[in-house]
Structure formats: structure tokens, C-alpha cells
Amino acid sequence: MPVTMSQAFIGNFLGNSPKWYKIAILSFLIINPILFFYVSPFVAGWVLVLEFIFTLAMALKCYPLQPGGLLAIEAVAIGMTSASQVLHEIEANLEVLLLLVFMVAGIYFMKQLLLFAFTKMITKVRSKILVSLMFCLASAFLSAFLDALTVIAVIIAVAVGFYAIYHKVASGKDFSADHDHTSEDKNGDDNQLDEAELESFRGFLRNLLMHAGVGTALGGVCTMVGEPQNLIIAAQANWQFGEFAIRMSPVTVPVLIAGILTCYLVEKFHIFGYGAKLPDAVHRILCEYAAYEDARRTNKDNIKLIIQALVGIWLIAGLALHLASVGLIGLSVIILTTAFNGVTDEHALGKAFEEALPFTALLAVFFAVVGVIIDQQLFAPVIQWALSYQGNTQLVIFYIANGLLSMVSDNVFVGTVYINEVKAALINGQITRDQFDLLAVAINTGTNLPSVATPNGQAAFLFLLTSALAPLIRLSYGRMVWMALPYTIVLSIVGVLAIETGFLEQATQYFYDSQMIMHHSAKEVIGGATGH
């Protein structure tokens, strides 16, 4: 039966997304101009924001760039915001875009070193609890300086590789046999394997990946490069790398300790789907493979690992000392690793940018929606209500509001909206600079910590859920939410307690006093040296 033009249009529109989703997006595009011109621009603006959050929440049905981008284009076209306002928002956050473009690509060329390190963890350490803690801590440390998506991508690559190796050997093949590791379950080969052993191995990989995913959140909240919204918040507050880390530490340090303790407890007591052991037979196979790879590694390969380690040291030093903007340091990482490791082909370079550019484009769409929020003053009543409270209560309200919204939406979008509104309140004289600094901490921690509840809030979780590995290890949306639940509860509660008890305010005052003492001491030293 021939396809009609209307059927062809619906079939092509948003590709393989469900039909109901396509109809919903088309309905949004029809309703928005009617609301804007005939009801109220304010109402239309809020409807647009809710529609955009819907596209973020439905990211598994369709990547949000296309539906969200259509909504943003329409918003500019009908006058909700202007192209110049969107450009202004992008210019104000150029450093964030450079972070995504260059830093993520830079870390791509350091994957060999990261793969080597995580492989050694699994094969050399036999204690499941210790391996879990190492994965969580290593992910936290790396995410504090690198991109969380790249860190989780490396760990996925390790897990996929190990799954494929086990499958090869268990199926009677040797290490060098060609095998498509992304299709084992689809072709029925798993029926030839020991089902109990395979399920235990799947559980082991699920545990490590979830611990690592939470680790990226624990480390990502600590520094200005840990998550994209951190850099946006740091830019609005005019904080450098060291100051950002110090100001966040009254919340992030207790949360990190609580997160590591949670990792230990869920493994110790085998709760929430944790505690799966690596079968002895599988461990033996993986160790044999690691030894096989070590034997094949040449001096040329070893030099590559050394170069990547040295570039990693430069990366950490460059960020800590703020030797250049984050994006430029990322660009230097690309140049150094590729130059000294012999990656000079244009197509080989291009692969490094594939991972980050879709999200970079989505972030530009975020800024279009932020332009609507600013021009239509959508968050003004909410912010005014929150600012009507005083002291720690105000901080808690901002923390909870950011946390709840980040659970269902993207935390970069949420953090961008709230920090812009709070910055506007500062400029208008509604809050003091000290209170702005405290609110910035509440917003940053609120968007980063409770958002581990669902894959919608954390890009690393969403990346894991949509990877080829997820169906192989039976990691579904529901199972991910369940396994993240103990972390969600503990991190959210510890975070809000650190803010509510006044510990944050006291620590911030101590930091401020220390800065003043150092400033006066420096003036005295300079004065003594010059004779004044």
C-alpha cells in the first residue's frame, strides 16, 4: 500500500521517536503562538519552559536537540526572545562551550591511559568492596579535573571489552578471534554459557558502573570544570579554580565522605542490587587477557602511556593554577597528546569531537530558552518568593528547588537559569554579595547531588543508559533508579544538612577572613620591601 505524503512527513519527522511523541511536539508548536499572541506572553513562556523540560525528560525517546531546537526557533520567530539575546547568552558562556568542544576531545586522546588504569584495578584487586571503592574514588578524582562523560565512556569501554573477552573464551574462541561484542544477546550465543556465572558477571559490571557513575557526581560537584553548569556558576560569581573548590568544600567534602561510606555499606550488606561478586573463572580469563595484552605492548605503546600521564599532570596543574581558560587548556591537551603520540590524520582527530558536539549544540538551545526566561521574566515571581526568606532557610529553598528540578530535567539547564536569576537579584541590590556567594554554592550543589536520582538529571547516567553495554548487562531505567536510590537519599540529606546547619556560612566567613589576612599580609610585605 503506497505511503501518503502526510504519512511520509510523520514518518520522517523526528525519525524513530514514538508517534505520540511526534504529535506532542507538533501540538506544542501549534499551541505556543496562540498562547503568546492571544492569552499571555508570560503564560506562553512558562508553557515553553515546561515543554522544553518535557523534551529533556524524554531524552530516551528522542535526543532533545531536535524537539528543543524547534521550540527555541519558534520562540525567537514569534518574539518570545530575540536572536541578539540568544547570542548575548552564548557570548557570556563562551568558556563553557570551549570546555565542551576542546576538553572532552582532549581527554579522548588520553583514553589509553585511563583504560590501562581501570583494567589494572579489576585484575589486580580481588576484594569486591575495595574495587568498588577504587572505582568510585577514581571516577570522583578524574571527574573533578576531566569531563564526566569521558570518564564514564572509558569505564564503559573497559566493561564492554571485558564482557567481550569473557564471551569469546567461554564460547571456545581465543583472545585474537574477531567478535562483535555488541550483539551477543541478540544472536542467542549466551545460551552456550554458564547462566549463573554470566549473571553474576553482569551484576558485577552493573555495580562497578553505578559506583563509577555516582563517583562522577561526587567529584564533578567539587570543581569548576567538573560539570558544565559549574563553569557557568563560576563565571557569574567570578571565581577561579581554587576559590570555587574552597567555597564548595563545606558541602562537597562531607558529601564525598558520605558517598564513599554509602558505597562501602551497600556492598557490605548486599542491598539495592549491589554485592555481586566476580566469578573466579571470569577473573582468571580477564587476568590471562591482561597478561596477553601486556606481553604485546611495545615500547612505542609504553611511550604513549607516559606522554598521556605527563599531559594529565599538565592538565591538573594548568587548571589548579589557572594558567589559561579551561577551553584553551583543553586545546593544549589535544595538541600535546596528538603531536607526541603521532595522531596527525584529520579523520582521526575528527572522531574526538563527535561525543561533545551534539551536547554543545544542545547547550546553545538551552541559552535560547534562558533568553525567553529573561525577556519574559518568568522566574521573577519564584525568585522573589525564595528571596523573601532569610539566611539558611533561603539557601535550603534554593538547594531543594534546584535538586527537584534537576531530577527530571538537565542540571546544566537548571543551574544556568537559577544562577542568572540570582545574579540579576544581586545587580538589582536585592541581596548582598556574601549572600550571592552562598546561594551560588546552594545552586551548584543542588543541581549536582540530588540529580543522581534519575538518568535525566546526570548526563553520565544517561550516556550509560543509552550505551550498547546497558542491554548486555541488563541495566534498565528502573534498575538504575533503584540502584541510585541509596546515594540519592544520602547525598541529598547530607548536602541539605551542611547548608541548613550554618556550617556553610561559617566556613565561608572563615575563608573570607583568611583571604583578608593574606591580603593585608601581602600589603605589609610589599610595603616593607618598598620602605612604605
C-alpha positions as CSV (number, residue, x, y, z in Angstrom):
1,M,0.0,0.0,0.0
2,P,1.6,3.3,-1.1
3,V,2.6,5.8,1.7
4,T,0.7,9.2,1.5
5,M,2.6,12.5,1.8
6,S,1.2,13.1,5.3
7,Q,2.3,9.6,6.4
8,A,5.8,10.2,4.9
9,F,6.0,13.5,6.7
10,I,5.1,12.0,10.1
11,G,7.5,9.1,9.4
12,N,10.4,11.4,8.7
13,F,9.6,13.9,11.5
14,L,11.9,13.1,14.5
15,G,12.8,9.7,13.0
16,N,12.1,6.6,15.1
17,S,10.5,8.5,18.0
18,P,7.1,7.2,19.1
19,K,4.1,8.6,17.1
20,W,2.5,10.1,20.3
21,Y,5.8,12.0,21.0
22,K,5.8,13.4,17.5
23,I,2.2,14.5,17.8
24,A,3.0,16.1,21.2
25,I,5.9,18.2,19.7
26,L,3.7,19.3,16.8
27,S,0.9,20.2,19.2
28,F,3.4,22.3,21.2
29,L,4.5,24.2,18.1
30,I,0.8,25.0,17.2
31,I,-0.2,26.0,20.8
32,N,2.7,28.3,21.6
33,P,1.9,31.1,19.2
34,I,-1.8,31.0,20.1
35,L,-0.9,31.4,23.8
36,F,1.7,34.1,23.2
37,F,-0.5,36.4,21.0
38,Y,-4.0,35.7,22.4
39,V,-3.6,34.7,26.0
40,S,-0.4,36.0,27.7
41,P,3.3,36.1,26.9
42,F,4.1,35.2,30.5
43,V,1.8,32.1,30.3
44,A,3.2,31.2,26.9
45,G,6.8,31.5,28.2
46,W,6.1,29.2,31.1
47,V,4.4,26.7,28.8
48,L,7.5,26.8,26.6
49,V,9.8,26.1,29.6
50,L,7.7,23.1,30.7
51,E,7.6,21.8,27.1
52,F,11.4,22.1,26.9
53,I,11.8,20.2,30.3
54,F,9.5,17.6,28.8
55,T,11.9,17.1,25.9
56,L,14.8,16.7,28.3
57,A,12.9,14.2,30.4
58,M,12.0,12.2,27.3
59,A,15.6,12.1,26.1
60,L,15.4,8.3,25.7
61,K,12.6,8.8,23.2
62,C,14.4,11.4,21.2
63,Y,17.6,13.4,21.7
64,P,16.4,16.9,23.0
65,L,18.4,18.9,20.4
66,Q,15.8,18.5,17.6
67,P,12.5,19.0,19.5
68,G,14.0,21.5,21.9
69,G,15.6,23.3,19.0
70,L,12.3,23.6,17.1
71,L,10.7,25.1,20.2
72,A,13.7,27.6,20.5
73,I,13.5,28.6,16.9
74,E,9.8,29.2,17.2
75,A,10.3,31.2,20.4
76,V,12.7,33.6,18.5
77,A,10.4,33.7,15.4
78,I,7.3,34.8,17.3
79,G,9.1,37.3,19.6
80,M,9.4,35.5,22.9
81,T,13.1,36.4,22.8
82,S,15.4,37.7,20.1
83,A,18.4,36.3,18.2
84,S,20.6,39.0,19.8
85,Q,19.6,37.9,23.3
86,V,20.5,34.3,22.4
87,L,23.8,35.4,21.0
88,H,24.4,37.5,24.2
89,E,23.8,34.4,26.4
90,I,26.2,32.3,24.2
91,E,28.9,35.0,24.4
92,A,28.5,35.2,28.1
93,N,29.1,31.5,28.4
94,L,31.7,31.0,25.6
95,E,34.1,29.4,28.1
96,V,31.6,26.7,28.8
97,L,31.2,25.9,25.1
98,L,35.0,25.8,24.7
99,L,35.2,23.4,27.7
100,L,32.8,21.0,25.9
101,V,34.4,21.4,22.5
102,F,38.1,21.1,23.5
103,M,38.3,19.5,26.9
104,V,36.2,16.5,26.1
105,A,38.1,16.0,22.8
106,G,41.4,16.4,24.7
107,I,40.5,13.6,27.2
108,Y,39.6,11.4,24.2
109,F,43.3,11.2,23.4
110,M,44.1,10.1,26.9
111,K,41.7,7.1,26.9
112,Q,44.6,4.6,26.6
113,L,46.0,5.6,29.9
114,L,42.6,5.6,31.6
115,L,41.7,2.2,30.1
116,F,45.1,0.8,31.4
117,A,44.4,2.1,34.9
118,F,40.9,0.8,35.3
119,T,41.9,-2.6,33.8
120,K,44.6,-3.0,36.4
121,M,42.1,-2.2,39.2
122,I,39.8,-5.1,38.2
123,T,42.5,-7.6,37.5
124,K,44.9,-6.9,40.4
125,V,42.4,-6.3,43.3
126,R,40.3,-9.2,44.3
127,S,38.2,-7.6,47.1
128,K,34.9,-6.5,45.6
129,I,34.4,-3.8,48.2
130,L,37.9,-2.4,47.6
131,V,37.4,-2.5,43.8
132,S,34.1,-0.7,44.2
133,L,35.7,2.0,46.4
134,M,38.6,2.4,44.0
135,F,36.2,2.8,41.0
136,C,34.1,5.4,42.9
137,L,37.1,7.4,44.1
138,A,39.0,7.2,40.8
139,S,35.9,8.4,39.0
140,A,35.4,11.2,41.5
141,F,39.0,12.3,41.2
142,L,39.0,12.2,37.4
143,S,35.7,14.0,37.1
144,A,37.0,16.8,39.2
145,F,39.5,17.6,36.5
146,L,38.1,15.9,33.4
147,D,34.8,15.6,31.7
148,A,32.4,13.2,33.5
149,L,31.1,11.9,30.2
150,T,34.6,10.9,29.0
151,V,35.3,9.2,32.4
152,I,32.1,7.1,32.2
153,A,32.8,6.4,28.5
154,V,36.2,5.0,29.4
155,I,34.7,2.8,32.1
156,I,32.0,1.6,29.7
157,A,34.8,0.7,27.2
158,V,36.6,-1.3,29.9
159,A,33.4,-3.2,30.8
160,V,32.4,-3.8,27.1
161,G,35.9,-5.1,26.5
162,F,35.9,-7.5,29.4
163,Y,32.4,-8.7,28.6
164,A,33.5,-9.5,25.0
165,I,36.7,-11.3,26.2
166,Y,34.7,-13.5,28.6
167,H,32.2,-14.2,25.9
168,K,35.0,-15.2,23.4
169,V,36.8,-17.6,25.8
170,A,33.6,-19.1,27.2
171,S,32.4,-19.7,23.7
172,G,35.7,-21.6,22.9
173,K,37.5,-18.8,21.0
174,D,40.9,-17.3,21.7
175,F,41.7,-13.7,22.5
176,S,42.5,-12.8,18.9
177,A,39.2,-14.0,17.5
178,D,37.1,-11.4,15.8
179,H,33.9,-10.9,17.6
180,D,31.1,-8.3,17.7
181,H,30.7,-7.7,21.4
182,T,27.6,-5.6,21.0
183,S,25.4,-8.4,19.6
184,E,25.9,-11.4,21.9
185,D,22.5,-11.4,23.4
186,K,20.8,-10.8,20.1
187,N,22.2,-13.9,18.4
188,G,21.5,-16.3,21.2
189,D,25.1,-17.2,21.9
190,D,24.6,-16.7,25.6
191,N,22.7,-19.9,25.8
192,Q,26.0,-21.7,25.4
193,L,27.4,-20.0,28.5
194,D,27.1,-20.8,32.2
195,E,24.0,-18.8,33.0
196,A,24.7,-18.4,36.7
197,E,28.3,-17.3,36.0
198,L,27.2,-14.9,33.3
199,E,24.5,-13.3,35.5
200,S,27.0,-12.9,38.4
201,F,29.4,-11.2,36.0
202,R,26.6,-8.9,34.7
203,G,25.8,-7.9,38.3
204,F,29.5,-7.2,39.0
205,L,29.7,-4.9,36.0
206,R,26.4,-3.2,36.9
207,N,27.7,-2.5,40.4
208,L,31.0,-1.0,39.2
209,L,29.4,1.2,36.5
210,M,26.8,2.6,39.0
211,H,29.6,3.3,41.6
212,A,31.6,5.0,38.9
213,G,28.6,7.0,37.7
214,V,27.9,8.3,41.2
215,G,31.7,8.9,41.6
216,T,31.5,11.3,38.6
217,A,28.8,13.3,40.5
218,L,30.8,13.3,43.8
219,G,33.9,14.6,42.1
220,G,32.1,16.7,39.5
221,V,30.5,19.0,42.1
222,C,33.8,19.9,43.6
223,T,35.5,21.9,40.9
224,M,34.5,24.5,38.3
225,V,35.4,22.1,35.4
226,G,33.6,19.0,36.9
227,E,30.3,19.8,35.2
228,P,29.3,22.4,32.6
229,Q,26.9,24.3,34.9
230,N,29.8,24.6,37.4
231,L,31.7,26.7,34.9
232,I,28.6,28.8,34.3
233,I,28.2,29.4,38.0
234,A,31.9,30.2,38.5
235,A,31.8,32.7,35.6
236,Q,28.8,34.5,37.1
237,A,30.4,34.6,40.6
238,N,33.9,35.5,39.1
239,W,35.5,32.6,40.9
240,Q,38.8,30.9,39.8
241,F,39.5,27.2,40.1
242,G,40.9,27.3,43.7
243,E,38.3,29.6,45.1
244,F,35.5,27.6,43.6
245,A,36.8,24.4,45.2
246,I,37.3,26.0,48.6
247,R,33.9,27.7,48.6
248,M,32.2,24.4,47.7
249,S,34.2,22.3,50.2
250,P,31.9,22.8,53.3
251,V,29.2,20.9,51.3
252,T,31.3,18.7,48.9
253,V,33.7,17.2,51.5
254,P,31.0,15.9,53.9
255,V,29.1,14.6,50.8
256,L,32.1,12.9,49.4
257,I,32.8,11.1,52.7
258,A,29.1,10.1,52.9
259,G,29.1,8.9,49.4
260,I,32.2,6.7,49.9
261,L,30.6,5.3,53.1
262,T,27.4,4.5,51.2
263,C,29.5,2.7,48.6
264,Y,31.0,0.6,51.3
265,L,27.7,-0.2,53.1
266,V,25.7,-1.2,50.0
267,E,28.5,-3.6,49.0
268,K,29.0,-4.9,52.6
269,F,25.3,-5.7,53.1
270,H,24.4,-6.6,49.5
271,I,21.5,-4.2,49.3
272,F,19.9,-2.2,46.4
273,G,21.3,-4.7,43.9
274,Y,24.9,-4.4,45.0
275,G,27.3,-7.0,46.3
276,A,27.6,-9.2,43.1
277,K,31.0,-11.0,43.1
278,L,33.3,-11.5,40.1
279,P,33.3,-15.3,39.5
280,D,36.7,-17.0,39.8
281,A,36.5,-18.4,36.3
282,V,35.8,-14.9,34.8
283,H,38.6,-13.3,36.9
284,R,41.1,-15.9,35.6
285,I,40.1,-15.2,32.0
286,L,40.4,-11.4,32.5
287,C,43.8,-11.8,34.1
288,E,45.1,-14.0,31.3
289,Y,43.9,-11.4,28.8
290,A,45.6,-8.6,30.7
291,A,48.8,-10.6,30.7
292,Y,48.4,-11.2,26.9
293,E,47.9,-7.5,26.3
294,D,50.9,-6.6,28.5
295,A,53.1,-9.0,26.5
296,R,52.0,-7.5,23.2
297,R,52.6,-3.9,24.4
298,T,55.7,-2.4,22.7
299,N,58.0,0.4,23.7
300,K,56.0,2.6,21.3
301,D,52.8,1.9,23.3
302,N,54.6,2.5,26.6
303,I,55.8,5.9,25.4
304,K,52.3,6.8,24.5
305,L,51.1,6.0,28.1
306,I,54.0,8.0,29.5
307,I,53.1,11.0,27.3
308,Q,49.4,10.8,28.3
309,A,50.4,10.7,32.0
310,L,52.6,13.8,31.6
311,V,49.9,15.6,29.8
312,G,47.5,14.7,32.6
313,I,49.9,16.3,35.1
314,W,50.0,19.4,33.0
315,L,46.2,19.4,32.8
316,I,45.7,19.3,36.6
317,A,48.5,21.9,37.2
318,G,47.1,24.2,34.5
319,L,43.6,24.1,36.0
320,A,44.7,24.4,39.6
321,L,47.0,27.4,38.9
322,H,44.5,28.9,36.3
323,L,47.3,29.2,33.7
324,A,44.7,29.7,31.0
325,S,40.9,29.4,30.4
326,V,39.6,25.9,30.7
327,G,38.9,25.5,27.0
328,L,42.3,26.7,26.0
329,I,43.9,24.2,28.4
330,G,41.8,21.5,26.7
331,L,43.0,22.7,23.3
332,S,46.6,22.4,24.6
333,V,45.9,18.8,25.7
334,I,44.7,17.9,22.2
335,I,47.8,19.4,20.6
336,L,50.3,17.9,23.1
337,T,48.8,14.3,23.1
338,T,48.3,14.1,19.3
339,A,51.7,15.7,18.5
340,F,53.8,13.4,20.7
341,N,51.7,10.3,20.0
342,G,51.6,10.6,16.3
343,V,47.9,11.3,15.7
344,T,48.1,13.6,12.7
345,D,45.3,12.4,10.4
346,E,42.3,14.8,10.1
347,H,39.8,12.0,10.3
348,A,41.4,10.6,13.4
349,L,41.2,14.0,15.0
350,G,37.5,14.4,14.0
351,K,36.4,11.3,16.0
352,A,37.4,13.0,19.2
353,F,34.8,15.8,18.7
354,E,31.9,13.5,17.9
355,E,31.0,12.9,21.5
356,A,30.8,16.5,22.7
357,L,29.4,18.5,19.8
358,P,25.8,17.3,20.0
359,F,25.6,18.4,23.6
360,T,27.4,21.6,22.7
361,A,24.6,22.3,20.2
362,L,22.0,21.4,22.8
363,L,23.6,23.9,25.2
364,A,23.2,26.7,22.7
365,V,19.5,25.8,22.6
366,F,19.5,26.0,26.4
367,F,20.7,29.5,26.1
368,A,17.8,30.3,23.8
369,V,15.3,29.1,26.4
370,V,17.2,31.1,29.0
371,G,16.7,34.1,26.8
372,V,13.0,33.5,26.9
373,I,13.1,33.3,30.7
374,I,15.0,36.6,30.9
375,D,12.9,38.5,28.4
376,Q,9.6,37.3,29.8
377,Q,10.7,37.5,33.4
378,L,9.3,34.0,34.0
379,F,11.3,33.2,37.2
380,A,10.9,36.6,38.8
381,P,7.9,35.6,41.0
382,V,9.6,32.3,42.1
383,I,12.9,34.0,42.8
384,Q,11.1,36.9,44.7
385,W,9.3,34.3,46.8
386,A,12.5,32.4,47.6
387,L,14.4,35.7,48.4
388,S,11.6,36.7,50.8
389,Y,13.1,34.2,53.2
390,Q,16.3,35.0,55.1
391,G,19.6,33.2,55.9
392,N,19.9,29.5,55.8
393,T,16.2,28.9,55.0
394,Q,16.7,30.8,51.7
395,L,19.7,28.6,50.9
396,V,17.8,25.4,51.6
397,I,14.9,26.5,49.4
398,F,17.2,27.1,46.5
399,Y,19.0,23.8,47.1
400,I,15.7,21.8,47.2
401,A,14.2,23.7,44.2
402,N,17.3,23.0,42.1
403,G,17.5,19.4,43.3
404,L,13.9,18.5,42.5
405,L,14.0,20.2,39.0
406,S,17.4,18.5,38.2
407,M,15.9,15.1,38.9
408,V,13.6,15.4,35.9
409,S,15.4,17.9,33.8
410,D,19.0,18.5,32.8
411,N,21.1,20.0,35.6
412,V,23.0,22.3,33.2
413,F,19.8,24.0,32.2
414,V,18.5,24.3,35.8
415,G,21.8,25.6,37.1
416,T,22.0,28.2,34.2
417,V,18.5,29.5,34.9
418,Y,18.9,29.9,38.6
419,I,22.3,31.5,38.7
420,N,21.2,34.0,36.1
421,E,18.2,35.0,38.2
422,V,20.3,35.2,41.4
423,K,22.9,37.3,39.6
424,A,20.1,39.7,38.5
425,A,18.9,39.9,42.1
426,L,22.5,40.9,43.1
427,I,22.7,43.6,40.4
428,N,19.3,45.0,41.5
429,G,20.5,45.2,45.1
430,Q,18.1,42.6,46.5
431,I,20.8,40.5,48.0
432,T,24.4,41.2,49.2
433,R,27.5,39.8,47.6
434,D,28.0,37.4,50.6
435,Q,24.5,36.0,50.2
436,F,25.0,35.7,46.5
437,D,28.1,33.5,47.1
438,L,26.2,31.3,49.5
439,L,23.3,31.0,47.0
440,A,25.8,30.1,44.2
441,V,27.1,27.2,46.4
442,A,23.5,26.1,47.1
443,I,22.6,26.2,43.4
444,N,25.7,24.3,42.3
445,T,25.3,21.5,44.9
446,G,21.6,21.4,44.4
447,T,21.9,20.7,40.7
448,N,24.8,18.2,41.1
449,L,23.8,16.0,44.0
450,P,20.0,15.2,44.1
451,S,20.2,14.8,40.3
452,V,21.8,11.3,40.6
453,A,18.2,10.1,41.3
454,T,17.5,9.6,37.6
455,P,19.4,9.4,34.3
456,N,17.5,12.6,33.2
457,G,19.5,14.7,35.7
458,Q,23.0,13.3,35.1
459,A,24.4,13.3,31.6
460,A,26.9,10.5,32.6
461,F,23.9,8.3,33.7
462,L,22.0,9.0,30.6
463,F,25.1,8.2,28.5
464,L,25.4,4.9,30.3
465,L,21.8,4.0,29.9
466,T,21.8,4.7,26.2
467,S,25.1,2.8,25.6
468,A,25.4,-0.5,23.8
469,L,26.5,-2.1,27.1
470,A,23.3,-1.4,29.1
471,P,21.2,-4.1,27.5
472,L,24.1,-6.6,27.7
473,I,24.3,-6.3,31.5
474,R,20.5,-5.8,31.9
475,L,20.8,-2.2,33.2
476,S,17.3,-0.7,32.6
477,Y,16.0,2.7,33.6
478,G,14.1,1.3,36.6
479,R,17.1,-0.7,37.8
480,M,19.3,2.4,37.5
481,V,16.9,4.5,39.6
482,W,16.7,1.7,42.2
483,M,20.5,1.3,42.5
484,A,21.0,5.1,42.6
485,L,18.4,5.4,45.4
486,P,20.7,5.0,48.5
487,Y,23.1,7.5,47.0
488,T,20.2,9.9,46.2
489,I,18.9,9.8,49.8
490,V,22.3,10.1,51.5
491,L,23.9,12.8,49.2
492,S,20.7,14.9,49.2
493,I,20.3,14.8,53.0
494,V,24.0,15.4,53.8
495,G,24.0,18.3,51.3
496,V,21.0,20.0,52.8
497,L,22.2,19.5,56.4
498,A,25.6,21.1,55.5
499,I,23.7,24.1,54.2
500,E,20.9,24.3,56.8
501,T,23.1,24.0,59.9
502,G,25.0,27.1,59.1
503,F,28.2,25.2,58.6
504,L,28.5,26.6,55.0
505,E,28.1,30.2,56.2
506,Q,30.7,29.8,59.0
507,A,33.2,28.1,56.6
508,T,32.6,30.9,54.0
509,Q,33.2,33.6,56.6
510,Y,36.4,31.8,57.7
511,F,37.5,31.7,54.0
512,Y,36.7,35.4,53.7
513,D,38.7,36.3,56.8
514,S,41.6,34.2,55.7
515,Q,41.7,36.0,52.3
516,M,41.6,39.3,54.1
517,I,44.5,38.3,56.4
518,M,46.5,37.1,53.4
519,H,45.7,40.3,51.5
520,H,46.9,42.5,54.4
521,S,50.0,40.4,55.0
522,A,50.9,40.7,51.3
523,K,50.5,44.5,51.5
524,E,52.7,44.6,54.6
525,V,55.4,42.6,52.8
526,I,55.2,44.8,49.8
527,G,55.2,47.9,51.9
528,G,58.2,46.7,53.9
529,A,60.1,45.9,50.7
530,T,59.4,49.4,49.3
531,G,60.0,51.2,52.5
532,H,56.4,52.4,52.9
